[in-house]
Amino acid sequence: MAQTLDLPQGTLDLLILKTLALEPRHGWAIAERIQQISSEALRIKQGSLYPALQRLERRGWIKGRWGTSGNNRRAKYYELTRSGQKQLTAEESAWRKLIVAVGQVLEA
């Protein structure tokens, strides 16, 4: 069983944006996809996920619409906006630079 990891501050927004870049999803599906892609290392709790979704929606980076999920339940589906795509690109670039810099320090 994989060990779960705590996310550094601000990371959840990036992961949500990246997940929604693939296709619109409802909240539970976003959390499930992050968990799946991370080989079970990242488990996003509802208490963190839904405030993050609301924050991203307020910023205009995602937009939500109500629909019906695969199990025939009412669910809010979120999708990336054009502004959200720009933010995702900027955040991915910043994270890649950070990863390189931290890696250099750790290897020193």
DRENTORZA-385556 format. One record per residue: residue number from 1; residue in one letter; x negated, y, z negated of N, C-alpha, C, O in turn. Coordinates in nm, 2 decimals. Layout:
BEGIN
@i:NUM	aa:A	n_c1:X	n_c2:Y	n_c3:Z	ca_c1:X	ca_c2:Y	ca_c3:Z	c_c1:X	c_c2:Y	c_c3:Z	o_c1:X	o_c2:Y	o_c3:Z
...
END
This chain:
BEGIN
@i:1	aa:M	n_c1:-0.08	n_c2:-0.12	n_c3:0.00	ca_c1:0.00	ca_c2:0.00	ca_c3:0.00	c_c1:-0.09	c_c2:0.12	c_c3:0.00	o_c1:-0.18	o_c2:0.13	o_c3:-0.08
@i:2	aa:A	n_c1:-0.06	n_c2:0.22	n_c3:0.09	ca_c1:-0.14	ca_c2:0.34	ca_c3:0.10	c_c1:-0.12	c_c2:0.43	c_c3:-0.02	o_c1:0.00	o_c2:0.44	o_c3:-0.07
@i:3	aa:Q	n_c1:-0.22	n_c2:0.50	n_c3:-0.06	ca_c1:-0.21	ca_c2:0.60	ca_c3:-0.17	c_c1:-0.15	c_c2:0.72	c_c3:-0.11	o_c1:-0.18	o_c2:0.77	o_c3:0.00
@i:4	aa:T	n_c1:-0.05	n_c2:0.78	n_c3:-0.19	ca_c1:0.01	ca_c2:0.91	ca_c3:-0.14	c_c1:-0.08	c_c2:1.02	c_c3:-0.18	o_c1:-0.15	o_c2:1.02	o_c3:-0.28
@i:5	aa:L	n_c1:-0.08	n_c2:1.13	n_c3:-0.10	ca_c1:-0.16	ca_c2:1.24	ca_c3:-0.12	c_c1:-0.08	c_c2:1.37	c_c3:-0.15	o_c1:0.03	o_c2:1.38	o_c3:-0.11
@i:6	aa:D	n_c1:-0.13	n_c2:1.46	n_c3:-0.23	ca_c1:-0.07	ca_c2:1.58	ca_c3:-0.26	c_c1:-0.11	c_c2:1.68	c_c3:-0.14	o_c1:-0.23	o_c2:1.68	o_c3:-0.11
@i:7	aa:L	n_c1:-0.01	n_c2:1.75	n_c3:-0.09	ca_c1:-0.04	ca_c2:1.85	ca_c3:0.02	c_c1:-0.10	c_c2:1.98	c_c3:-0.04	o_c1:-0.04	o_c2:2.03	o_c3:-0.13
@i:8	aa:P	n_c1:-0.20	n_c2:2.03	n_c3:0.02	ca_c1:-0.25	ca_c2:2.16	ca_c3:-0.01	c_c1:-0.14	c_c2:2.27	c_c3:0.02	o_c1:-0.06	o_c2:2.25	o_c3:0.11
@i:9	aa:Q	n_c1:-0.14	n_c2:2.38	n_c3:-0.05	ca_c1:-0.04	ca_c2:2.48	ca_c3:-0.03	c_c1:-0.04	c_c2:2.52	c_c3:0.12	o_c1:-0.14	o_c2:2.54	o_c3:0.18
@i:10	aa:G	n_c1:0.08	n_c2:2.54	n_c3:0.17	ca_c1:0.10	ca_c2:2.58	ca_c3:0.31	c_c1:0.10	c_c2:2.47	c_c3:0.41	o_c1:0.13	o_c2:2.49	o_c3:0.53
@i:11	aa:T	n_c1:0.06	n_c2:2.35	n_c3:0.37	ca_c1:0.04	ca_c2:2.24	ca_c3:0.47	c_c1:0.18	c_c2:2.19	c_c3:0.52	o_c1:0.19	o_c2:2.15	o_c3:0.63
@i:12	aa:L	n_c1:0.28	n_c2:2.19	n_c3:0.43	ca_c1:0.41	ca_c2:2.13	ca_c3:0.47	c_c1:0.47	c_c2:2.21	c_c3:0.59	o_c1:0.52	o_c2:2.14	o_c3:0.68
@i:13	aa:D	n_c1:0.46	n_c2:2.34	n_c3:0.59	ca_c1:0.51	ca_c2:2.42	ca_c3:0.70	c_c1:0.45	c_c2:2.37	c_c3:0.83	o_c1:0.52	o_c2:2.35	o_c3:0.93
@i:14	aa:L	n_c1:0.32	n_c2:2.35	n_c3:0.83	ca_c1:0.25	ca_c2:2.31	ca_c3:0.95	c_c1:0.30	c_c2:2.17	c_c3:1.00	o_c1:0.32	o_c2:2.15	o_c3:1.11
@i:15	aa:L	n_c1:0.31	n_c2:2.08	n_c3:0.90	ca_c1:0.36	ca_c2:1.94	ca_c3:0.94	c_c1:0.50	c_c2:1.94	c_c3:0.99	o_c1:0.53	o_c2:1.87	o_c3:1.08
@i:16	aa:I	n_c1:0.59	n_c2:2.03	n_c3:0.93	ca_c1:0.72	ca_c2:2.04	ca_c3:0.98	c_c1:0.72	c_c2:2.09	c_c3:1.13	o_c1:0.79	o_c2:2.04	o_c3:1.21
@i:17	aa:L	n_c1:0.65	n_c2:2.20	n_c3:1.15	ca_c1:0.64	ca_c2:2.26	ca_c3:1.28	c_c1:0.59	c_c2:2.16	c_c3:1.38	o_c1:0.65	o_c2:2.15	o_c3:1.49
@i:18	aa:K	n_c1:0.49	n_c2:2.09	n_c3:1.35	ca_c1:0.43	ca_c2:1.99	ca_c3:1.44	c_c1:0.53	c_c2:1.88	c_c3:1.47	o_c1:0.54	o_c2:1.83	o_c3:1.58
@i:19	aa:T	n_c1:0.60	n_c2:1.83	n_c3:1.37	ca_c1:0.70	ca_c2:1.73	ca_c3:1.39	c_c1:0.81	c_c2:1.77	c_c3:1.48	o_c1:0.86	o_c2:1.70	o_c3:1.56
@i:20	aa:L	n_c1:0.86	n_c2:1.90	n_c3:1.46	ca_c1:0.96	ca_c2:1.95	ca_c3:1.55	c_c1:0.92	c_c2:1.99	c_c3:1.69	o_c1:1.00	o_c2:2.00	o_c3:1.78
@i:21	aa:A	n_c1:0.79	n_c2:2.00	n_c3:1.71	ca_c1:0.74	ca_c2:2.02	ca_c3:1.84	c_c1:0.77	c_c2:1.91	c_c3:1.94	o_c1:0.78	o_c2:1.92	o_c3:2.06
@i:22	aa:L	n_c1:0.78	n_c2:1.79	n_c3:1.88	ca_c1:0.81	ca_c2:1.67	ca_c3:1.96	c_c1:0.96	c_c2:1.66	c_c3:2.00	o_c1:0.98	o_c2:1.63	o_c3:2.12
@i:23	aa:E	n_c1:1.05	n_c2:1.69	n_c3:1.91	ca_c1:1.19	ca_c2:1.69	ca_c3:1.94	c_c1:1.27	c_c2:1.74	c_c3:1.82	o_c1:1.22	o_c2:1.74	o_c3:1.71
@i:24	aa:P	n_c1:1.39	n_c2:1.79	n_c3:1.84	ca_c1:1.47	ca_c2:1.83	ca_c3:1.72	c_c1:1.50	c_c2:1.71	c_c3:1.63	o_c1:1.52	o_c2:1.60	o_c3:1.68
@i:25	aa:R	n_c1:1.50	n_c2:1.74	n_c3:1.50	ca_c1:1.53	ca_c2:1.63	ca_c3:1.40	c_c1:1.61	c_c2:1.69	c_c3:1.29	o_c1:1.60	o_c2:1.81	o_c3:1.26
@i:26	aa:H	n_c1:1.68	n_c2:1.61	n_c3:1.21	ca_c1:1.74	ca_c2:1.65	ca_c3:1.09	c_c1:1.64	c_c2:1.63	c_c3:0.98	o_c1:1.54	o_c2:1.56	o_c3:0.99
@i:27	aa:G	n_c1:1.66	n_c2:1.69	n_c3:0.86	ca_c1:1.57	ca_c2:1.69	ca_c3:0.75	c_c1:1.51	c_c2:1.55	c_c3:0.71	o_c1:1.39	o_c2:1.54	o_c3:0.71
@i:28	aa:W	n_c1:1.60	n_c2:1.46	n_c3:0.69	ca_c1:1.55	ca_c2:1.33	ca_c3:0.65	c_c1:1.46	c_c2:1.27	c_c3:0.76	o_c1:1.36	o_c2:1.20	o_c3:0.72
@i:29	aa:A	n_c1:1.49	n_c2:1.29	n_c3:0.88	ca_c1:1.41	ca_c2:1.23	ca_c3:0.99	c_c1:1.28	c_c2:1.30	c_c3:1.00	o_c1:1.18	o_c2:1.24	o_c3:1.04
@i:30	aa:I	n_c1:1.27	n_c2:1.43	n_c3:0.96	ca_c1:1.14	ca_c2:1.50	ca_c3:0.96	c_c1:1.05	c_c2:1.43	c_c3:0.86	o_c1:0.94	o_c2:1.40	o_c3:0.89
@i:31	aa:A	n_c1:1.11	n_c2:1.42	n_c3:0.74	ca_c1:1.03	ca_c2:1.36	ca_c3:0.63	c_c1:0.98	c_c2:1.21	c_c3:0.66	o_c1:0.87	o_c2:1.17	o_c3:0.64
@i:32	aa:E	n_c1:1.07	n_c2:1.14	n_c3:0.72	ca_c1:1.05	ca_c2:1.00	ca_c3:0.76	c_c1:0.93	c_c2:1.00	c_c3:0.87	o_c1:0.85	o_c2:0.91	o_c3:0.86
@i:33	aa:R	n_c1:0.94	n_c2:1.09	n_c3:0.96	ca_c1:0.84	ca_c2:1.09	ca_c3:1.07	c_c1:0.70	c_c2:1.12	c_c3:1.02	o_c1:0.60	o_c2:1.06	o_c3:1.05
@i:34	aa:I	n_c1:0.69	n_c2:1.22	n_c3:0.93	ca_c1:0.57	ca_c2:1.26	ca_c3:0.86	c_c1:0.51	c_c2:1.14	c_c3:0.79	o_c1:0.39	o_c2:1.11	o_c3:0.80
@i:35	aa:Q	n_c1:0.60	n_c2:1.07	n_c3:0.71	ca_c1:0.55	ca_c2:0.96	ca_c3:0.64	c_c1:0.50	c_c2:0.85	c_c3:0.73	o_c1:0.40	o_c2:0.79	o_c3:0.71
@i:36	aa:Q	n_c1:0.57	n_c2:0.83	n_c3:0.84	ca_c1:0.53	ca_c2:0.72	ca_c3:0.94	c_c1:0.40	c_c2:0.75	c_c3:1.00	o_c1:0.31	o_c2:0.67	o_c3:1.01
@i:37	aa:I	n_c1:0.39	n_c2:0.88	n_c3:1.05	ca_c1:0.26	ca_c2:0.92	ca_c3:1.12	c_c1:0.14	c_c2:0.91	c_c3:1.03	o_c1:0.03	o_c2:0.88	o_c3:1.07
@i:38	aa:S	n_c1:0.16	n_c2:0.94	n_c3:0.90	ca_c1:0.05	ca_c2:0.95	ca_c3:0.81	c_c1:0.02	c_c2:0.81	c_c3:0.75	o_c1:-0.05	o_c2:0.80	o_c3:0.65
@i:39	aa:S	n_c1:0.08	n_c2:0.71	n_c3:0.80	ca_c1:0.06	ca_c2:0.57	ca_c3:0.75	c_c1:0.10	c_c2:0.56	c_c3:0.60	o_c1:0.04	o_c2:0.50	o_c3:0.52
@i:40	aa:E	n_c1:0.21	n_c2:0.63	n_c3:0.57	ca_c1:0.27	ca_c2:0.62	ca_c3:0.44	c_c1:0.20	c_c2:0.71	c_c3:0.34	o_c1:0.24	o_c2:0.71	o_c3:0.22
@i:41	aa:A	n_c1:0.09	n_c2:0.78	n_c3:0.37	ca_c1:0.01	ca_c2:0.86	ca_c3:0.28	c_c1:0.08	c_c2:0.99	c_c3:0.24	o_c1:0.06	o_c2:1.04	o_c3:0.13
@i:42	aa:L	n_c1:0.17	n_c2:1.04	n_c3:0.32	ca_c1:0.24	ca_c2:1.16	ca_c3:0.29	c_c1:0.39	c_c2:1.14	c_c3:0.28	o_c1:0.45	o_c2:1.09	o_c3:0.38
@i:43	aa:R	n_c1:0.44	n_c2:1.16	n_c3:0.16	ca_c1:0.58	ca_c2:1.14	ca_c3:0.14	c_c1:0.64	c_c2:1.27	c_c3:0.09	o_c1:0.61	o_c2:1.32	o_c3:-0.02
@i:44	aa:I	n_c1:0.73	n_c2:1.33	n_c3:0.17	ca_c1:0.78	ca_c2:1.46	ca_c3:0.14	c_c1:0.91	c_c2:1.44	c_c3:0.07	o_c1:1.01	o_c2:1.38	o_c3:0.11
@i:45	aa:K	n_c1:0.92	n_c2:1.50	n_c3:-0.05	ca_c1:1.04	ca_c2:1.50	ca_c3:-0.13	c_c1:1.14	c_c2:1.60	c_c3:-0.09	o_c1:1.10	o_c2:1.71	o_c3:-0.04
@i:46	aa:Q	n_c1:1.27	n_c2:1.57	n_c3:-0.11	ca_c1:1.37	ca_c2:1.66	ca_c3:-0.07	c_c1:1.36	c_c2:1.80	c_c3:-0.14	o_c1:1.39	o_c2:1.90	o_c3:-0.08
@i:47	aa:G	n_c1:1.31	n_c2:1.80	n_c3:-0.26	ca_c1:1.29	ca_c2:1.92	ca_c3:-0.34	c_c1:1.19	c_c2:2.01	c_c3:-0.27	o_c1:1.19	o_c2:2.13	o_c3:-0.31
@i:48	aa:S	n_c1:1.10	n_c2:1.96	n_c3:-0.19	ca_c1:1.00	ca_c2:2.04	ca_c3:-0.12	c_c1:1.05	c_c2:2.07	c_c3:0.03	o_c1:1.03	o_c2:2.17	o_c3:0.08
@i:49	aa:L	n_c1:1.11	n_c2:1.96	n_c3:0.09	ca_c1:1.14	ca_c2:1.97	ca_c3:0.23	c_c1:1.25	c_c2:2.08	c_c3:0.26	o_c1:1.23	o_c2:2.16	o_c3:0.34
@i:50	aa:Y	n_c1:1.36	n_c2:2.07	n_c3:0.19	ca_c1:1.47	ca_c2:2.16	ca_c3:0.22	c_c1:1.44	c_c2:2.31	c_c3:0.20	o_c1:1.48	o_c2:2.39	o_c3:0.28
@i:51	aa:P	n_c1:1.37	n_c2:2.35	n_c3:0.09	ca_c1:1.33	ca_c2:2.49	ca_c3:0.08	c_c1:1.23	c_c2:2.53	c_c3:0.19	o_c1:1.24	o_c2:2.64	o_c3:0.24
@i:52	aa:A	n_c1:1.15	n_c2:2.44	n_c3:0.23	ca_c1:1.05	ca_c2:2.47	ca_c3:0.34	c_c1:1.13	c_c2:2.49	c_c3:0.47	o_c1:1.10	o_c2:2.58	o_c3:0.55
@i:53	aa:L	n_c1:1.23	n_c2:2.41	n_c3:0.50	ca_c1:1.31	ca_c2:2.42	ca_c3:0.62	c_c1:1.39	c_c2:2.56	c_c3:0.61	o_c1:1.39	o_c2:2.63	o_c3:0.72
@i:54	aa:Q	n_c1:1.44	n_c2:2.59	n_c3:0.50	ca_c1:1.51	ca_c2:2.72	ca_c3:0.49	c_c1:1.42	c_c2:2.84	c_c3:0.51	o_c1:1.45	o_c2:2.94	o_c3:0.57
@i:55	aa:R	n_c1:1.29	n_c2:2.83	n_c3:0.45	ca_c1:1.19	ca_c2:2.93	ca_c3:0.47	c_c1:1.15	c_c2:2.95	c_c3:0.62	o_c1:1.14	o_c2:3.06	o_c3:0.67
@i:56	aa:L	n_c1:1.13	n_c2:2.84	n_c3:0.69	ca_c1:1.09	ca_c2:2.84	ca_c3:0.83	c_c1:1.21	c_c2:2.90	c_c3:0.91	o_c1:1.18	o_c2:2.97	o_c3:1.01
@i:57	aa:E	n_c1:1.33	n_c2:2.87	n_c3:0.87	ca_c1:1.44	ca_c2:2.92	ca_c3:0.95	c_c1:1.46	c_c2:3.07	c_c3:0.93	o_c1:1.49	o_c2:3.14	o_c3:1.02
@i:58	aa:R	n_c1:1.44	n_c2:3.12	n_c3:0.80	ca_c1:1.44	ca_c2:3.26	ca_c3:0.78	c_c1:1.33	c_c2:3.34	c_c3:0.85	o_c1:1.36	o_c2:3.45	o_c3:0.90
@i:59	aa:R	n_c1:1.22	n_c2:3.27	n_c3:0.87	ca_c1:1.11	ca_c2:3.34	ca_c3:0.94	c_c1:1.13	c_c2:3.33	c_c3:1.10	o_c1:1.06	o_c2:3.40	o_c3:1.17
@i:60	aa:G	n_c1:1.23	n_c2:3.26	n_c3:1.14	ca_c1:1.26	ca_c2:3.25	ca_c3:1.28	c_c1:1.17	c_c2:3.15	c_c3:1.36	o_c1:1.17	o_c2:3.15	o_c3:1.48
@i:61	aa:W	n_c1:1.10	n_c2:3.06	n_c3:1.28	ca_c1:1.02	ca_c2:2.97	ca_c3:1.35	c_c1:1.09	c_c2:2.84	c_c3:1.39	o_c1:1.05	o_c2:2.77	o_c3:1.48
@i:62	aa:I	n_c1:1.20	n_c2:2.81	n_c3:1.32	ca_c1:1.29	ca_c2:2.70	ca_c3:1.36	c_c1:1.43	c_c2:2.75	c_c3:1.36	o_c1:1.46	o_c2:2.85	o_c3:1.30
@i:63	aa:K	n_c1:1.52	n_c2:2.68	n_c3:1.43	ca_c1:1.66	ca_c2:2.71	ca_c3:1.42	c_c1:1.74	c_c2:2.58	c_c3:1.40	o_c1:1.70	o_c2:2.47	o_c3:1.44
@i:64	aa:G	n_c1:1.85	n_c2:2.59	n_c3:1.32	ca_c1:1.92	ca_c2:2.47	ca_c3:1.29	c_c1:2.06	c_c2:2.48	c_c3:1.35	o_c1:2.12	o_c2:2.58	o_c3:1.38
@i:65	aa:R	n_c1:2.11	n_c2:2.36	n_c3:1.38	ca_c1:2.25	ca_c2:2.34	ca_c3:1.43	c_c1:2.31	c_c2:2.22	c_c3:1.37	o_c1:2.23	o_c2:2.12	o_c3:1.35
@i:66	aa:W	n_c1:2.43	n_c2:2.22	n_c3:1.34	ca_c1:2.50	ca_c2:2.10	ca_c3:1.28	c_c1:2.53	c_c2:2.00	c_c3:1.39	o_c1:2.58	o_c2:2.03	o_c3:1.50
@i:67	aa:G	n_c1:2.51	n_c2:1.87	n_c3:1.36	ca_c1:2.54	ca_c2:1.76	ca_c3:1.45	c_c1:2.57	c_c2:1.64	c_c3:1.37	o_c1:2.59	o_c2:1.64	o_c3:1.25
@i:68	aa:T	n_c1:2.58	n_c2:1.53	n_c3:1.44	ca_c1:2.60	ca_c2:1.40	ca_c3:1.38	c_c1:2.48	c_c2:1.31	c_c3:1.39	o_c1:2.42	o_c2:1.29	o_c3:1.50
@i:69	aa:S	n_c1:2.44	n_c2:1.25	n_c3:1.28	ca_c1:2.32	ca_c2:1.17	ca_c3:1.28	c_c1:2.35	c_c2:1.03	c_c3:1.33	o_c1:2.46	o_c2:1.00	o_c3:1.36
@i:70	aa:G	n_c1:2.24	n_c2:0.95	n_c3:1.34	ca_c1:2.26	ca_c2:0.81	ca_c3:1.39	c_c1:2.35	c_c2:0.73	c_c3:1.31	o_c1:2.41	o_c2:0.63	o_c3:1.36
@i:71	aa:N	n_c1:2.36	n_c2:0.76	n_c3:1.18	ca_c1:2.45	ca_c2:0.68	ca_c3:1.10	c_c1:2.58	c_c2:0.74	c_c3:1.08	o_c1:2.65	o_c2:0.72	o_c3:0.98
@i:72	aa:N	n_c1:2.62	n_c2:0.83	n_c3:1.17	ca_c1:2.75	ca_c2:0.89	ca_c3:1.18	c_c1:2.78	c_c2:0.99	c_c3:1.07	o_c1:2.89	o_c2:1.00	o_c3:1.02
@i:73	aa:R	n_c1:2.67	n_c2:1.06	n_c3:1.02	ca_c1:2.69	ca_c2:1.15	ca_c3:0.91	c_c1:2.66	c_c2:1.29	c_c3:0.97	o_c1:2.58	o_c2:1.31	o_c3:1.06
@i:74	aa:R	n_c1:2.72	n_c2:1.39	n_c3:0.91	ca_c1:2.70	ca_c2:1.53	ca_c3:0.94	c_c1:2.56	c_c2:1.57	c_c3:0.90	o_c1:2.53	o_c2:1.55	o_c3:0.78
@i:75	aa:A	n_c1:2.48	n_c2:1.62	n_c3:0.99	ca_c1:2.34	ca_c2:1.66	ca_c3:0.95	c_c1:2.30	c_c2:1.79	c_c3:1.03	o_c1:2.35	o_c2:1.81	o_c3:1.14
@i:76	aa:K	n_c1:2.21	n_c2:1.86	n_c3:0.97	ca_c1:2.16	ca_c2:1.98	ca_c3:1.03	c_c1:2.04	c_c2:1.95	c_c3:1.11	o_c1:1.94	o_c2:1.90	o_c3:1.05
@i:77	aa:Y	n_c1:2.04	n_c2:1.97	n_c3:1.24	ca_c1:1.92	ca_c2:1.94	ca_c3:1.32	c_c1:1.84	c_c2:2.07	c_c3:1.34	o_c1:1.90	o_c2:2.17	o_c3:1.37
@i:78	aa:Y	n_c1:1.71	n_c2:2.06	n_c3:1.33	ca_c1:1.62	ca_c2:2.17	ca_c3:1.34	c_c1:1.54	c_c2:2.16	c_c3:1.47	o_c1:1.50	o_c2:2.04	o_c3:1.51
@i:79	aa:E	n_c1:1.51	n_c2:2.27	n_c3:1.53	ca_c1:1.43	ca_c2:2.27	ca_c3:1.65	c_c1:1.33	c_c2:2.39	c_c3:1.64	o_c1:1.37	o_c2:2.49	o_c3:1.58
@i:80	aa:L	n_c1:1.22	n_c2:2.38	n_c3:1.71	ca_c1:1.12	ca_c2:2.48	ca_c3:1.71	c_c1:1.17	c_c2:2.59	c_c3:1.80	o_c1:1.22	o_c2:2.57	o_c3:1.91
@i:81	aa:T	n_c1:1.15	n_c2:2.72	n_c3:1.76	ca_c1:1.17	ca_c2:2.83	ca_c3:1.84	c_c1:1.05	c_c2:2.87	c_c3:1.92	o_c1:0.94	o_c2:2.82	o_c3:1.89
@i:82	aa:R	n_c1:1.06	n_c2:2.97	n_c3:2.01	ca_c1:0.94	ca_c2:3.01	ca_c3:2.08	c_c1:0.84	c_c2:3.07	c_c3:1.98	o_c1:0.72	o_c2:3.05	o_c3:1.99
@i:83	aa:S	n_c1:0.89	n_c2:3.15	n_c3:1.88	ca_c1:0.81	ca_c2:3.21	ca_c3:1.78	c_c1:0.74	c_c2:3.10	c_c3:1.70	o_c1:0.63	o_c2:3.11	o_c3:1.66
@i:84	aa:G	n_c1:0.82	n_c2:2.99	n_c3:1.67	ca_c1:0.76	ca_c2:2.88	ca_c3:1.59	c_c1:0.65	c_c2:2.81	c_c3:1.67	o_c1:0.56	o_c2:2.76	o_c3:1.61
@i:85	aa:Q	n_c1:0.66	n_c2:2.80	n_c3:1.80	ca_c1:0.56	ca_c2:2.74	ca_c3:1.88	c_c1:0.43	c_c2:2.82	c_c3:1.87	o_c1:0.32	o_c2:2.76	o_c3:1.86
@i:86	aa:K	n_c1:0.44	n_c2:2.95	n_c3:1.88	ca_c1:0.33	ca_c2:3.04	ca_c3:1.86	c_c1:0.26	c_c2:3.02	c_c3:1.73	o_c1:0.14	o_c2:3.01	o_c3:1.71
@i:87	aa:Q	n_c1:0.35	n_c2:3.01	n_c3:1.62	ca_c1:0.30	ca_c2:2.99	ca_c3:1.49	c_c1:0.23	c_c2:2.86	c_c3:1.47	o_c1:0.12	o_c2:2.85	o_c3:1.41
@i:88	aa:L	n_c1:0.28	n_c2:2.75	n_c3:1.53	ca_c1:0.22	ca_c2:2.62	ca_c3:1.53	c_c1:0.08	c_c2:2.63	c_c3:1.59	o_c1:-0.01	o_c2:2.57	o_c3:1.54
@i:89	aa:T	n_c1:0.07	n_c2:2.69	n_c3:1.71	ca_c1:-0.06	ca_c2:2.70	ca_c3:1.78	c_c1:-0.16	c_c2:2.77	c_c3:1.69	o_c1:-0.27	o_c2:2.72	o_c3:1.68
@i:90	aa:A	n_c1:-0.12	n_c2:2.88	n_c3:1.63	ca_c1:-0.21	ca_c2:2.95	ca_c3:1.54	c_c1:-0.25	c_c2:2.87	c_c3:1.42	o_c1:-0.37	o_c2:2.87	o_c3:1.38
@i:91	aa:E	n_c1:-0.15	n_c2:2.80	n_c3:1.35	ca_c1:-0.18	ca_c2:2.73	ca_c3:1.23	c_c1:-0.27	c_c2:2.60	c_c3:1.27	o_c1:-0.36	o_c2:2.57	o_c3:1.19
@i:92	aa:E	n_c1:-0.24	n_c2:2.54	n_c3:1.38	ca_c1:-0.33	ca_c2:2.42	ca_c3:1.42	c_c1:-0.47	c_c2:2.47	c_c3:1.44	o_c1:-0.56	o_c2:2.40	o_c3:1.40
@i:93	aa:S	n_c1:-0.49	n_c2:2.58	n_c3:1.50	ca_c1:-0.63	ca_c2:2.64	ca_c3:1.53	c_c1:-0.70	c_c2:2.66	c_c3:1.39	o_c1:-0.81	o_c2:2.63	o_c3:1.37
@i:94	aa:A	n_c1:-0.62	n_c2:2.73	n_c3:1.30	ca_c1:-0.68	ca_c2:2.76	ca_c3:1.17	c_c1:-0.72	c_c2:2.63	c_c3:1.09	o_c1:-0.82	o_c2:2.63	o_c3:1.03
@i:95	aa:W	n_c1:-0.63	n_c2:2.53	n_c3:1.10	ca_c1:-0.66	ca_c2:2.41	ca_c3:1.03	c_c1:-0.78	c_c2:2.34	c_c3:1.09	o_c1:-0.86	o_c2:2.28	o_c3:1.01
@i:96	aa:R	n_c1:-0.79	n_c2:2.34	n_c3:1.22	ca_c1:-0.91	ca_c2:2.27	ca_c3:1.28	c_c1:-1.04	c_c2:2.34	c_c3:1.24	o_c1:-1.14	o_c2:2.27	o_c3:1.21
@i:97	aa:K	n_c1:-1.04	n_c2:2.47	n_c3:1.23	ca_c1:-1.16	ca_c2:2.54	ca_c3:1.19	c_c1:-1.19	c_c2:2.51	c_c3:1.04	o_c1:-1.30	o_c2:2.49	o_c3:1.00
@i:98	aa:L	n_c1:-1.08	n_c2:2.51	n_c3:0.96	ca_c1:-1.10	ca_c2:2.47	ca_c3:0.82	c_c1:-1.16	c_c2:2.33	c_c3:0.80	o_c1:-1.24	o_c2:2.31	o_c3:0.72
@i:99	aa:I	n_c1:-1.10	n_c2:2.24	n_c3:0.87	ca_c1:-1.15	ca_c2:2.10	ca_c3:0.86	c_c1:-1.30	c_c2:2.09	c_c3:0.90	o_c1:-1.38	o_c2:2.03	o_c3:0.83
@i:100	aa:V	n_c1:-1.34	n_c2:2.16	n_c3:1.00	ca_c1:-1.48	ca_c2:2.16	ca_c3:1.04	c_c1:-1.57	c_c2:2.22	c_c3:0.93	o_c1:-1.67	o_c2:2.17	o_c3:0.89
@i:101	aa:A	n_c1:-1.52	n_c2:2.34	n_c3:0.87	ca_c1:-1.60	ca_c2:2.41	ca_c3:0.77	c_c1:-1.61	c_c2:2.32	c_c3:0.64	o_c1:-1.72	o_c2:2.31	o_c3:0.59
@i:102	aa:V	n_c1:-1.50	n_c2:2.26	n_c3:0.60	ca_c1:-1.50	ca_c2:2.18	ca_c3:0.48	c_c1:-1.59	c_c2:2.06	c_c3:0.50	o_c1:-1.67	o_c2:2.02	o_c3:0.42
@i:103	aa:G	n_c1:-1.58	n_c2:2.00	n_c3:0.62	ca_c1:-1.66	ca_c2:1.88	ca_c3:0.66	c_c1:-1.81	c_c2:1.92	c_c3:0.65	o_c1:-1.89	o_c2:1.84	o_c3:0.60
@i:104	aa:Q	n_c1:-1.85	n_c2:2.04	n_c3:0.70	ca_c1:-1.99	ca_c2:2.08	ca_c3:0.69	c_c1:-2.03	c_c2:2.09	c_c3:0.55	o_c1:-2.15	o_c2:2.05	o_c3:0.51
@i:105	aa:V	n_c1:-1.95	n_c2:2.15	n_c3:0.46	ca_c1:-1.99	ca_c2:2.16	ca_c3:0.32	c_c1:-2.00	c_c2:2.02	c_c3:0.25	o_c1:-2.09	o_c2:2.00	o_c3:0.18
@i:106	aa:L	n_c1:-1.91	n_c2:1.93	n_c3:0.28	ca_c1:-1.91	ca_c2:1.80	ca_c3:0.22	c_c1:-2.03	c_c2:1.72	c_c3:0.27	o_c1:-2.09	o_c2:1.64	o_c3:0.19
@i:107	aa:E	n_c1:-2.08	n_c2:1.74	n_c3:0.39	ca_c1:-2.19	ca_c2:1.67	ca_c3:0.45	c_c1:-2.33	c_c2:1.73	c_c3:0.40	o_c1:-2.43	o_c2:1.66	o_c3:0.42
@i:108	aa:A	n_c1:-2.32	n_c2:1.85	n_c3:0.35	ca_c1:-2.45	ca_c2:1.91	ca_c3:0.31	c_c1:-2.51	c_c2:1.85	c_c3:0.19	o_c1:-2.62	o_c2:1.89	o_c3:0.14
END
